[in-house]
Amino acid sequence: MSTAPKPPFAPSVEGLPVVVVPCFNEERRIDASAFLNLAEAGVRLLFVDDGSTDGTRVLLEGLSLQSGEISVLELPRNMGKAEAVRRGLLRAVESGTEIVGFLDADLSTPGCELMRMIAILRERSDLVGVFGSRVARLGSHIRRSPVRHYSGRVFATFASLALGVPFYDTQCGAKVFRVNENFVAAIQLPFHSAWSFDVLLCKRLFEGSYEIPGMPTSSFLEMPLGEWTDVSGSKLNLSGSALAFWDVFVMGVARYASRRKKPSRGGLP
C-alpha cells in the first residue's frame, strides 16, 4: 500500500495570511532570525526557491524545520522572479487563505511594515490590495540610493501613464491582496515580463480577466512605508531595467490604441 506524499504546503486552517518570498541565490542576504520572528508574528511564509545554485535551498529547508509556519516550494530551474512569485501565489491561494502577498528576500521592507499592511487590509473591507510605497518624508527612514530613487520615479511615471492610474511606487517588493475571483484569475497565466510583473498584475486586476470584471482603483491603497533599506546585491541589472521600461511602454501604447478603438456607445469596454 503506497503512502500519499505529504503536501508541500498544508491548508491554512488558522486563516493566517500567506506571504510569498521569491529566492534565487539569496544565501548571503537572507536574515534567518528576522524571518523566524516574522513567522511568529501571525503569517505563514512560503519561500520559493527559483533554482538556486548556492546554499539557499539548504538554508530554506533549515528554516522550515524550525517553524511550522514556514514552507518551501522548489522550482526545478531558474524561471525568473515573476514566475516564482506567481507560482507561490497560486500555491498560497490553494491553501485556502483569505490574504496573500509577496515580500523581497532581502527584507528591504521589514517585517513590521508588512504586518502593518496586512492590518490595514483586514481593517478595511473595501480594500482588495495594499502596496508598500517608498515615500521619503519627515519621520520616515527610507534609505535609497539617488540613482535607484530617480530611476524609480521615472519608471513609476511611465507605469502610471500606461495604467491610467496615479501610482507613486509600482516596484516596491511588498504587496498584499485579498483573495477573490478577480485575483485568482489574474495569476492564472504567466507574466511575460520578469521585472515589471507588478505592473502587469495591477493591469489585470484593474481590467479584469475572462468573464470577470475589473476592480475599481479605489479598492487599492498605497501605504507610505516608515522604513525601507536599499540592500546591496539586487538581481536587477541595466538590461533588466531597460526591458522593464520597454514592457511598460508597450502596455501604454496598447492602452492608447484600445481607447482609440473603443466604441462611443453600446460596445464592450
C-alpha positions, 0 to 999 in steps of 0.5 A: 500500500503506497503512502500519499506524499505529504503536501508541500504546503498544508491548508491554512486552517488558522486563516493566517495570511500567506506571504510569498518570498521569491529566492534565487541565490539569496544565501548571503542576504537572507536574515534567518532570525528576522524571518523566524520572528516574522513567522511568529508574528501571525503569517505563514511564509512560503519561500520559493526557491527559483533554482538556486545554485548556492546554499539557499535551498539548504538554508530554506529547508533549515528554516522550515524545520524550525517553524511550522509556519514556514514552507518551501516550494522548489522550482526545478530551474531558474524561471525568473522572479515573476514566475516564482512569485506567481507560482507561490501565489497560486500555491498560497491561494490553494491553501485556502487563505483569505490574504496573500502577498509577496515580500523581497528576500532581502527584507528591504521592507521589514517585517513590521511594515508588512504586518502593518499592511496586512492590518490595514487590509483586514481593517478595511473591507473595501480594500482588495490590495495594499502596496508598500510605497517608498515615500521619503518624508519627515519621520520616515527612514527610507534609505535609497540610493539617488540613482535607484530613487530617480530611476524609480520615479521615472519608471513609476511615471511611465507605469502610471501613464500606461495604467491610467492610474496615479501610482507613486511606487509600482516596484516596491517588493511588498504587496498584499491582496485579498483573495477573490475571483478577480485575483485568482484569475489574474495569476492564472497565466504567466507574466511575460515580463520578469521585472515589471510583473507588478505592473502587469498584475495591477493591469489585470486586476484593474481590467479584469480577466475572462468573464470577470470584471475589473476592480475599481482603483479605489479598492487599492491603497498605497501605504507610505512605508516608515522604513525601507533599506536599499540592500546591496546585491539586487538581481536587477541589472541595466538590461533588466531595467531597460526591458522593464521600461520597454514592457511598460511602454508597450502596455501604454501604447496598447492602452492608447490604441484600445481607447482609440478603438473603443466604441462611443456607445453600446460596445464592450469596454 
